[in-house]
Amino acid sequence: MKKFLVILCVVFFLLVACGPVSVNDAEVQQQKAGNMAILNNQPMPDLGGYSLERQIVIETYLARNNAIATYAYMISMDGKIIEICPSIGYPIPYSTQLSNPDKIDYTGGGPAVLANAEPNGLYPPGDAAATLVQCVNDDGSVSPVYIEWYVLAFPFPIQSDLQLKRIGGTSFSVDLNK
């Protein structure tokens, strides 16, 4: 009797493991075959080991990592450019995090894909309506300002339609130790 149950379990396992291919599996195989046909007929371009776009992204990360003077502006609902403040660095989406807020989810039959950190070690959101700007105060100290509109930051001043805060000239200095 025990041998019969063992043989029955083995046969059942083999039938389940080698069972018919589902419709979903057939679609996946068709997609793979289609993708391989496209790749064979239109292979990925050889960029000669260099990508200008990749270099621009790398240089942008390096520039963002420097405490440079910037000027923060936003665009009003009627399309006017509004000066917010002289600032330090580039605006950061408000919900950017130092750690990965996601967790592994096994409920779908397998582990879910987790987001990777950016090269600066941060996890920016896919979309965020709010921004943090490091505004420079009149005394040279820096204060983070929370803004709910889209923000533009330039490493040079531009002509704005309205100045929210601007006392004095266009130059400023910052003491990053304050």
Buried (B, 14 or more C-beta within 10 A) or exposed (E): EEEEEEEEEEEEEEEEEEEEEEEEEEEEEEEEEEEEEEEEEEEEEEEEEEEEEEEEEEEEEEEBEEEEBBBBBBBEEEEEBBBBBBBBBBBBBBBBBEEEEEEEEEEEEEEEEEEEBEEEEEBBBEEBEBBBBBBBBEEEEBEEBEBEEEBBBEEEBEEBEEEEEBEEEEEBEBEEEE
